[in-house]
Amino acid sequence: MVSFCHKTKKLTFTNMFKKIYYSLMIIAAVGVAMIIPDPFVRWGDFETKSLIVPLLQIIMFGMGTAISLKDFKGVIQMPKGVFVGMACQFTIMPFVGFAIATSFGFPPEIAAGIILVGSSPSGLASNVMSYLSRGNLALSVTLTAVATLMAPLMTPFLMESLAGQLVPIDFWAMMWSIIKIVIIPIILGLVFNHFFHGKFAWLDKAMPIVSMAGIGIIITIITANGRDSLLQVGGLLIVACLIHNSAGYFLGYWACRLLKMDERDCRTIALEVGMQNGGLASGIAVEMGKIATVGLAPAVFGPMMNITGSSLAMWWRGQVDAEEGTDTPEMITSS
């Protein structure tokens, strides 16, 4: 009995470490970029920030290859969940972000970055966390797909409405940036998946690794470019992003509970609301020419949400397993 318990704890620790090791690696890379930023800013005459948009396009193409038109059937099959999820997605995070940005007294461009994170759609990370939490994965995938398609209209609209007095917002330019960075690559990925599904197994294995590496590179580049600003407001920005992220989980979950939705749907929507597409927000900051200021909040929010999201997902999963009487070792190996 003693050895079994010891083994369970060891497995649990190992399992939890695997969930956050990527974020820990990002934190380490960010630390290096803060100490020696120059190699991450420029290589001779080449500015590394020009890599951000192409990397995001590759990541979004990978997202397109991972979904299909069948995923959009959820709009018809789960209309209440989709409607509530979209309402929460494009109200809670933008307005909480606005309240935080104005309350903390950040410089205008850094404050605009917080609002930008809140105005962005959810990303693939929320789908992973929904799976880990034993949430409604079909609803999660549908919400991510629908939110992404709505982003070219909703994100510029929210930014113009909430951040227009902080930084100049060109609605049409931002719309085109999102279409170029997200929509076109995803459509190409969908087409590729439709015609070549299963024919390039190596691509299915490679894209998650490429995506993870790409996001890490993007965050490191933004950190290096915004080092001076981070030294001034870094600690306060971390606190602000943590509050923003946590408020998304809390308000998303309880809004659904008040509407008497299924518990699995409540947890799924909470993760969708709290976890934003920081990569897209970073790309928009690059297109705005403000990577060192507007781009800081997305760079901080991204690694943080992976740590908080995985922790919340595993806690919820533990509750489900306890209710179902699932043994801990089985839970670990199945994930």
ChimeraX attribute file (.defattr): number of C-alpha atoms within 10 A of each C-alpha:
attribute: neighborCount
match mode: 1-to-1
recipient: residues
	/A:1	6
	/A:2	7
	/A:3	8
	/A:4	10
	/A:5	11
	/A:6	11
	/A:7	13
	/A:8	16
	/A:9	14
	/A:10	12
	/A:11	16
	/A:12	16
	/A:13	12
	/A:14	12
	/A:15	15
	/A:16	15
	/A:17	13
	/A:18	11
	/A:19	19
	/A:20	19
	/A:21	12
	/A:22	17
	/A:23	19
	/A:24	16
	/A:25	13
	/A:26	22
	/A:27	18
	/A:28	13
	/A:29	17
	/A:30	24
	/A:31	15
	/A:32	15
	/A:33	23
	/A:34	20
	/A:35	10
	/A:36	13
	/A:37	21
	/A:38	13
	/A:39	13
	/A:40	21
	/A:41	20
	/A:42	15
	/A:43	10
	/A:44	7
	/A:45	6
	/A:46	10
	/A:47	13
	/A:48	18
	/A:49	21
	/A:50	12
	/A:51	15
	/A:52	25
	/A:53	22
	/A:54	13
	/A:55	21
	/A:56	22
	/A:57	20
	/A:58	20
	/A:59	27
	/A:60	26
	/A:61	24
	/A:62	25
	/A:63	23
	/A:64	24
	/A:65	24
	/A:66	17
	/A:67	18
	/A:68	19
	/A:69	12
	/A:70	8
	/A:71	17
	/A:72	18
	/A:73	14
	/A:74	18
	/A:75	16
	/A:76	9
	/A:77	12
	/A:78	13
	/A:79	13
	/A:80	12
	/A:81	23
	/A:82	23
	/A:83	13
	/A:84	18
	/A:85	28
	/A:86	20
	/A:87	13
	/A:88	23
	/A:89	28
	/A:90	21
	/A:91	15
	/A:92	21
	/A:93	30
	/A:94	26
	/A:95	17
	/A:96	19
	/A:97	29
	/A:98	22
	/A:99	16
	/A:100	19
	/A:101	25
	/A:102	16
	/A:103	11
	/A:104	13
	/A:105	10
	/A:106	16
	/A:107	15
	/A:108	16
	/A:109	22
	/A:110	25
	/A:111	27
	/A:112	29
	/A:113	30
	/A:114	33
	/A:115	31
	/A:116	31
	/A:117	33
	/A:118	34
	/A:119	29
	/A:120	31
	/A:121	30
	/A:122	29
	/A:123	24
	/A:124	18
	/A:125	19
	/A:126	30
	/A:127	25
	/A:128	17
	/A:129	26
	/A:130	31
	/A:131	17
	/A:132	24
	/A:133	27
	/A:134	19
	/A:135	24
	/A:136	19
	/A:137	20
	/A:138	18
	/A:139	28
	/A:140	30
	/A:141	24
	/A:142	23
	/A:143	32
	/A:144	28
	/A:145	23
	/A:146	19
	/A:147	23
	/A:148	24
	/A:149	17
	/A:150	16
	/A:151	23
	/A:152	23
	/A:153	17
	/A:154	18
	/A:155	27
	/A:156	27
	/A:157	20
	/A:158	22
	/A:159	28
	/A:160	18
	/A:161	11
	/A:162	19
	/A:163	24
	/A:164	16
	/A:165	12
	/A:166	16
	/A:167	18
	/A:168	12
	/A:169	17
	/A:170	14
	/A:171	18
	/A:172	13
	/A:173	14
	/A:174	22
	/A:175	19
	/A:176	15
	/A:177	22
	/A:178	24
	/A:179	18
	/A:180	15
	/A:181	26
	/A:182	26
	/A:183	22
	/A:184	16
	/A:185	22
	/A:186	27
	/A:187	17
	/A:188	16
	/A:189	22
	/A:190	22
	/A:191	16
	/A:192	16
	/A:193	20
	/A:194	14
	/A:195	9
	/A:196	12
	/A:197	15
	/A:198	11
	/A:199	10
	/A:200	10
	/A:201	10
	/A:202	9
	/A:203	13
	/A:204	15
	/A:205	10
	/A:206	11
	/A:207	18
	/A:208	15
	/A:209	11
	/A:210	16
	/A:211	19
	/A:212	13
	/A:213	15
	/A:214	20
	/A:215	22
	/A:216	22
	/A:217	21
	/A:218	22
	/A:219	28
	/A:220	25
	/A:221	30
	/A:222	31
	/A:223	29
	/A:224	26
	/A:225	26
	/A:226	23
	/A:227	21
	/A:228	15
	/A:229	15
	/A:230	22
	/A:231	10
	/A:232	10
	/A:233	13
	/A:234	16
	/A:235	10
	/A:236	13
	/A:237	22
	/A:238	16
	/A:239	13
	/A:240	21
	/A:241	23
	/A:242	17
	/A:243	14
	/A:244	29
	/A:245	27
	/A:246	20
	/A:247	19
	/A:248	27
	/A:249	25
	/A:250	15
	/A:251	19
	/A:252	27
	/A:253	24
	/A:254	16
	/A:255	18
	/A:256	22
	/A:257	15
	/A:258	9
	/A:259	10
	/A:260	10
	/A:261	17
	/A:262	13
	/A:263	14
	/A:264	18
	/A:265	22
	/A:266	26
	/A:267	29
	/A:268	33
	/A:269	34
	/A:270	28
	/A:271	33
	/A:272	35
	/A:273	33
	/A:274	27
	/A:275	34
	/A:276	30
	/A:277	23
	/A:278	27
	/A:279	28
	/A:280	28
	/A:281	28
	/A:282	30
	/A:283	27
	/A:284	27
	/A:285	25
	/A:286	21
	/A:287	18
	/A:288	18
	/A:289	13
	/A:290	19
	/A:291	25
	/A:292	23
	/A:293	25
	/A:294	30
	/A:295	32
	/A:296	30
	/A:297	28
	/A:298	30
	/A:299	27
	/A:300	25
	/A:301	24
	/A:302	25
	/A:303	22
	/A:304	21
	/A:305	24
	/A:306	20
	/A:307	17
	/A:308	18
	/A:309	29
	/A:310	22
	/A:311	18
	/A:312	19
	/A:313	24
	/A:314	20
	/A:315	14
	/A:316	19
	/A:317	19
	/A:318	19
	/A:319	14
	/A:320	16
	/A:321	17
	/A:322	12
	/A:323	9
	/A:324	9
	/A:325	9
	/A:326	12
	/A:327	12
	/A:328	16
	/A:329	14
	/A:330	10
	/A:331	14
	/A:332	14
	/A:333	9
	/A:334	7
	/A:335	8
